[in-house]
Amino acid sequence: MIETIKKFFKDDYLVSRSFPWTVNLTNFFFLFLVFLVPIFFQDQTIKQILPWVFLVIWGTYYFFLRKKLIKKLND
């Protein structure tokens, strides 16, 4: 398990060093969705749920993006 954690941080470091524009643009775009878009909704339920939905979408997208970029680094 410790080896897996070390590999994760090593891979994450390589991804952020090799593709910084991709990682940063992705983070900025989804942070914009999480914090600014819900401001414009009047319904309180949607206002509370929408940031969590965007965070789940961002997490899924980031997981697959990271996986794709690591594969590209290893090829």
C-alpha positions, 0 to 999 in steps of 0.5 A: 500500500505504501508503494502505491501511495508513493507511485501516486505522488510520483505520477502526480508530480510527473503529470503536473510537471509535464502538463501544467496547462492542462491541469491548471485549466481543468482546475480553474474551469471546474472551480468556476462551475463550483463557486460561481454558477450556483450563485445565479440559481434561485432555488435553494435546493439546486444551489446546495446540490449543484456544487457537489454535482460539479465536484463529482464530475470534476473528480471523475474527469480529473481521474480519467484525464490523469490516467490518460496523461500518465499513459502518454508519459509512459509511452 
